[in-house]
Amino acid sequence: MSVFDEIKELIENLKQSEIEKDKANEEMKKVIKTCIKEIVDIFLELSDYIKTDNIIIRSYMGKIFEIGKGIVVFDKSIEEKIVLRLDRKLYYYKVVNEELVEIPLHEENLTEYVSIDALFDSVKTTLIRSINKNRQQILNYRSLTAKINRYTSELSDIVKKHIEPPDSAP
C-alpha cells in the first residue's frame, strides 16, 4: 500500500467519523430537547410549591430589579438567574452595567447558559426542598392536632369537675 493509498483511507475514515459524529450530535440534541421539556414539566407541576410571586435580581452595586412571578430554575448568582414563567417560557436574566438583560431561552439554547448536570441538580434540589418543606408542615399539623386534642380534653375535664349536674327532685 502506497503512502497515497494510506492517506486516501485516512481521509475516508475521517469522512465516516464526521458523519457518525453528526448523527451522534443530532441524537444528543433530540435527547436534550426532550429532557428539557420534561424538566420544565416537573417545575410546572411543582409550581404551587416553588413559584415566587416577585423574583428579585440584584446587582453587586445594590440595584434591585423585580421581574415578577415565576420559578427560578437556576440561580447562578445574585446577578444571574434562569427563570421559568408559568406560561412555559424560559428567560435568562443578567445584570450588565447596572442594567437588566433579558434573553428568551428555549430547548435548543438553554444548555448555552446552564449545563444539563446543573439542571438535573436544580430539579433534584428543588424536589428535596419541597419534600422537606412538606414533611415539616406535616409535623407542624400533627403537633397542632395533638395540642388541640390535649386542650379539648383538659376543657372537657374542667367542665366535668366544675359543673355539677342538677339534683334530680322527685
N, C-alpha and C positions, 0 to 999 in steps of 0.2 A: 504494500500500500504506500502510495506516494504521500508526500507532505501535503500536497493539494487535496488529495482524497481525504486525508485526516481533517483538514480544515473544513472541507465541504460537509463532512459528517458532523463535525462540531457545530457548524452553522445550522444544520438540520436539527440537531439536538437542542440548540438554543431556541430555534423557532418553535419546536414542540413544547419546550418548557415554558415559553412565553404564552402559548395557547392554554396550557394547563394552569398556569398562574392566573390568567384572565378568568378562566372558568371558576377557579377556587375563589377568586376575589368576588365575582358575581354571586356565588353561593353564600359567601360570608356576608355580603351586603343584604341579601334576602333574609338571612337569619337574624342579622342585627335589626333590620326593619321590623320583623315580626316580634323580636324580643322587646324592642322599644314600645311597640303598640301594647304589648302585654303589661309592661311596666306602667305605662300611662293608665291602662285599665285598673291595675292594682291601686295606684294612687287615687284614682277617681272613686273606686269602691270605698276607700278609707277616708274620703273627703269629709264626711261628717265628723270624723275624729281628728283630722290633721290639718284641715284648712285654716288659714289665717285670714281674718277679716280685713286687716290692713298690714300688708307686708311692708317693712321699712328697710331701706338700704341707706347706709351711712357712708360718708366719705371719711377718710382718715383725718381730714381737716375739720370734721364736725358737721358738715352739711347733711341734712336729712331729706330723703326722698321717700314719699309714701306712694306705693304703686297699687294699692287696693287689694282686693280679695284674690286668694289663690293658694296654691300648695308649693312650698319650697321643696323642689325635687333635689337640688344640690346646692349646698351653701359653701362656696369657695372661700369667702372672706366677708368682712362687713361691706366691702365694696363690690362684690360679685356674687350673683345668685342665678340659678336656673329655676324658673317659676312655671308651674303648670296652672293655667287658668281653668276654671270649671267648664269652659266650652271646648276643652281638649287642646287648646293651643299652648305651645311651649314658647318661652321667651328667655333670652339670656340678657341679664341686666348687669351693667358695669359702670362704675363711676370713672369718667375720664376727664381730667382737667376740671374737676368740680361740677361736671355736667353728667346727667344720667343718659347712658346709651342703651337703647332697647333693640335687640336683634331677634326677629322671629326665627324659631327653630322648627325643624321637622325631623322625621326619622332618618333622613339621609345625611343631615349635617350636625345632628346632636353630638355625635362622637368627636366632632372637631373641638367641642367645648368641655366635654367630660368623657372619661373612659367608661367602657362597659362595666369594668370591675367596680368603679366608683358608683355607678348607677345601681348595680346589684347590692353593694354595701349600703347605699342610701335606702333602698327598699327594705332590706333586712333590718337596718337600724330603726326605720320608721315602724315596721311591724312589731319589733320587740318593744319599742317605746309604747305603742298603742296597747299591746298586751299587758305590759306592766301597769299602765295607767288604768286599764280595766280591772286588773287584779286589786289595785289599791282602792278603786271605787267599790269593789265587791267587799273588801274588808271594812271599809267605812260604812257601807249599808248594813252589813252584819252586826257591826258594833252598835250602830244606831238602833237597829232592831232589838238587840239584847238590852240596851238601855231602856227603850220604850217598854219592853216586856217587864223588866225589873220595876220600873216606875209604876206601871199599871198594877202589878202585883202588890207593891207597897201601898198604893192608894186603896186597893181592894181590902187589904188587911186593916188599914186605918178605918175605913168605912165599917167594917165588921166589928171592930173593937169599940168604936166610939158611938156608933148609932145602934141603940138597943131597940129591938122590935117592941112595939106597944104591947102592954099586958092585955091579954085577951080576957075580957069580962064575960061571965055567964049571963 
